[in-house]
Amino acid sequence: MPDSRLSTTCCIAGGGPAGVMLGLLLARAGVDVIVLEKHPDFFRDFRGDTIHPSTIDLIDQLGLRDRFDAIRQTVIRTLDIVINGNRLTPVDFSHLPGRNRGVALMPQWDFLALLAEEGARYPAFHLMMGAEATGILRDGDAVRGLTVATDAGPIEIDAALTVAADGRDSTVRRSAGLEPRDYGVAVDVLWFRLPRTAMNPPDTLAYLDAESMVVTIPRDGYYQAGMLIPKGGYPAIREAGLEEFRARIVRVAPFLAEVVGSVAEWSQVRLLTVQVNRLSRWWQPGLLCIGDAAHAMSPAFGVGVNYAIQDAVAAANLLVDPLRCGALDTADLERVQKRRLAPVSRMQPLQLRLHAIVAKPGGGGFLANPMRWWQRTAVAILLPMLRRITARIVGRGFRPEVIEPQLDPR
Ligand SMILES: Cc1cc2nc3c(=O)[nH]c(=O)nc-3n(C[C@H](O)[C@H](O)[C@H](O)COP(=O)(O)OP(=O)(O)OC[C@H]3O[C@@H](n4cnc5c(N)ncnc54)[C@H](O)[C@@H]3O)c2cc1C
């Protein structure tokens, strides 16, 4: 029997981008919020690192730009990929309208810490670290809060609104009996770090050839690297041995030869499963799912963090008034889904398409080196057009959100 019971207006499970941003926006607008994060800190390497222009616009709106700029980061204006040794630039953010025309690459824990620190300025913001949502509380059909495991023992939190922002393996979603539809991605990612090389090629998102795809996200002093592998293919890769794994990295990205030896044991390599899925209904009475808990995004285009944040902004814009006056009903929750379903259901098929064409092991085999005449012609004609379109789709997303006046600080 829990020895502690708390009560709040909005209880959010998950201190990722979706949960912390929603908590900050509601608390800033005077709505009492508890955000639960099961880990004791934000410090984890497997989180997405990309902060896109649409999110940086929100940072500007929140007045956090100076503190955001003070975080160690790499800003990239273009996204290069190297296919079979041919360097291509399929995304160029300098074409975007507005002030923010680059992607900031920064450790996500620093970004989350910034939002959490800002939240802590508001008395209505309560962040509980090391607090894991274990199930939902119901009152008839309606969700009325969460059961939570903490170091100090189990507690119950009553809430007018419960939000599942606990990611792709959401416990809250499962407890509510909601099951996403899986769209099937045939790849997983092996995630590891490599030191920067003395030979410093231009910032490059990925190297592809007929065998492999290796991601090299430039971070301060090192690369956050990833190798795409067929789903379920990790045991075979381990069986082939670490030396072959390193050799494979060097075959697709030869400049990494001088640093690849730093991967000395399998414990330095983390397997991350890639999913693309979506709930048909993101809500139940008293419950809303957002971010990956509503629609898991793959790493393709690096937009998942930004979509999670846009969900949070839309939810805050639409729910703050009903929450303030204690009149939240299912129509409000439905409005949030309606608003965000359109951009999500346009982006996910693009991610699946990218996985089917190039973002898979061996996807780079189609481009010869040197390129054939028709490939060179196609690249020369299509790439300039593609750059503008992709900058818009990747940098801003299909429906960038703005923080509306009802969310002004109270
Ligand atoms: C390999 C890989 C690489 C990726 N790279 C990128 C990238 O570079 N850029 C990008 O934009 N997107 C990337 N993505 C997608 C991105 O990570 C997600 O779309 C995004 O993190 C979703 O944010 P979220 O807040 O919804 O969930 P999450 O980021 O998953 O956050 C959920 C939070 O909830 C916490 N939590 C979980 N369960 C509980 C519980 N029961 N109680 C309390 N807390 C809980 C977790 O610890 C976590 O902090 C990548 C995905 C993968 C698989």
Ligand as a Chemical Component Dictionary entry (heavy atoms), coordinates in Angstrom:
data_LIG
# 
_chem_comp.id                   LIG 
_chem_comp.type                 NON-POLYMER 
_chem_comp.pdbx_formal_charge   0 
_chem_comp.three_letter_code    LIG 
# 
loop_
_chem_comp_atom.comp_id 
_chem_comp_atom.atom_id 
_chem_comp_atom.alt_atom_id 
_chem_comp_atom.type_symbol 
_chem_comp_atom.charge 
_chem_comp_atom.model_Cartn_x 
_chem_comp_atom.model_Cartn_y 
_chem_comp_atom.model_Cartn_z 
_chem_comp_atom.pdbx_ordinal 
LIG C1  C1  C 0 19.220 4.959  -32.591 1  
LIG C2  C2  C 0 18.331 6.160  -32.608 2  
LIG C3  C3  C 0 18.890 7.401  -32.873 3  
LIG C4  C4  C 0 18.094 8.533  -32.926 4  
LIG N1  N1  N 0 18.662 9.717  -33.244 5  
LIG C5  C5  C 0 17.896 10.808 -33.314 6  
LIG C6  C6  C 0 18.476 12.077 -33.612 7  
LIG O1  O1  O 0 19.692 12.202 -33.814 8  
LIG N2  N2  N 0 17.663 13.160 -33.648 9  
LIG C7  C7  C 0 16.330 13.065 -33.398 10 
LIG O2  O2  O 0 15.631 14.089 -33.451 11 
LIG N3  N3  N 0 15.751 11.879 -33.098 12 
LIG C8  C8  C 0 16.499 10.760 -33.054 13 
LIG N4  N4  N 0 15.921 9.574  -32.745 14 
LIG C9  C9  C 0 14.481 9.549  -32.381 15 
LIG C10 C10 C 0 14.327 10.203 -30.993 16 
LIG O3  O3  O 0 15.233 9.606  -30.079 17 
LIG C11 C11 C 0 12.900 10.093 -30.441 18 
LIG O4  O4  O 0 11.946 10.327 -31.460 19 
LIG C12 C12 C 0 12.694 11.115 -29.305 20 
LIG O5  O5  O 0 13.665 10.899 -28.294 21 
LIG C13 C13 C 0 11.307 11.023 -28.693 22 
LIG O6  O6  O 0 11.248 11.871 -27.555 23 
LIG P1  P1  P 0 10.235 11.529 -26.363 24 
LIG O7  O7  O 0 10.383 12.616 -25.364 25 
LIG O8  O8  O 0 8.899  11.228 -26.905 26 
LIG O9  O9  O 0 10.765 10.135 -25.773 27 
LIG P2  P2  P 0 12.186 9.746  -25.177 28 
LIG O10 O10 O 0 13.268 10.603 -25.695 29 
LIG O11 O11 O 0 12.300 8.279  -25.354 30 
LIG O12 O12 O 0 12.043 10.086 -23.629 31 
LIG C14 C14 C 0 11.251 9.281  -22.783 32 
LIG C15 C15 C 0 11.746 9.503  -21.370 33 
LIG O13 O13 O 0 10.892 8.798  -20.485 34 
LIG C16 C16 C 0 11.665 8.109  -19.529 35 
LIG N5  N5  N 0 10.858 6.970  -19.098 36 
LIG C17 C17 C 0 10.616 5.822  -19.775 37 
LIG N6  N6  N 0 9.772  5.054  -19.098 38 
LIG C18 C18 C 0 9.454  5.740  -17.969 39 
LIG C19 C19 C 0 8.592  5.468  -16.877 40 
LIG N7  N7  N 0 7.876  4.334  -16.794 41 
LIG N8  N8  N 0 8.499  6.382  -15.896 42 
LIG C20 C20 C 0 9.220  7.551  -15.938 43 
LIG N9  N9  N 0 10.048 7.839  -16.956 44 
LIG C21 C21 C 0 10.146 6.962  -17.971 45 
LIG C22 C22 C 0 12.935 7.715  -20.274 46 
LIG O14 O14 O 0 14.010 7.487  -19.399 47 
LIG C23 C23 C 0 13.151 8.960  -21.132 48 
LIG O15 O15 O 0 13.899 9.938  -20.464 49 
LIG C24 C24 C 0 16.692 8.422  -32.687 50 
LIG C25 C25 C 0 16.130 7.184  -32.399 51 
LIG C26 C26 C 0 16.938 6.060  -32.360 52 
LIG C27 C27 C 0 16.326 4.714  -32.081 53 
# 
loop_
_chem_comp_bond.comp_id 
_chem_comp_bond.atom_id_1 
_chem_comp_bond.atom_id_2 
_chem_comp_bond.value_order 
_chem_comp_bond.pdbx_ordinal 
LIG C1  C2  SING 1  
LIG C2  C3  SING 2  
LIG C2  C26 DOUB 3  
LIG C3  C4  DOUB 4  
LIG C4  N1  SING 5  
LIG C4  C24 SING 6  
LIG N1  C5  DOUB 7  
LIG C5  C6  SING 8  
LIG C5  C8  SING 9  
LIG C6  O1  DOUB 10 
LIG C6  N2  SING 11 
LIG N2  C7  SING 12 
LIG C7  O2  DOUB 13 
LIG C7  N3  SING 14 
LIG N3  C8  DOUB 15 
LIG C8  N4  SING 16 
LIG N4  C9  SING 17 
LIG N4  C24 SING 18 
LIG C9  C10 SING 19 
LIG C10 O3  SING 20 
LIG C10 C11 SING 21 
LIG C11 O4  SING 22 
LIG C11 C12 SING 23 
LIG C12 O5  SING 24 
LIG C12 C13 SING 25 
LIG C13 O6  SING 26 
LIG O6  P1  SING 27 
LIG P1  O7  DOUB 28 
LIG P1  O8  SING 29 
LIG P1  O9  SING 30 
LIG O9  P2  SING 31 
LIG P2  O10 DOUB 32 
LIG P2  O11 SING 33 
LIG P2  O12 SING 34 
LIG O12 C14 SING 35 
LIG C14 C15 SING 36 
LIG C15 O13 SING 37 
LIG C15 C23 SING 38 
LIG O13 C16 SING 39 
LIG C16 N5  SING 40 
LIG C16 C22 SING 41 
LIG N5  C17 SING 42 
LIG N5  C21 SING 43 
LIG C17 N6  DOUB 44 
LIG N6  C18 SING 45 
LIG C18 C19 SING 46 
LIG C18 C21 DOUB 47 
LIG C19 N7  SING 48 
LIG C19 N8  DOUB 49 
LIG N8  C20 SING 50 
LIG C20 N9  DOUB 51 
LIG N9  C21 SING 52 
LIG C22 O14 SING 53 
LIG C22 C23 SING 54 
LIG C23 O15 SING 55 
LIG C24 C25 DOUB 56 
LIG C25 C26 SING 57 
LIG C26 C27 SING 58 
# 
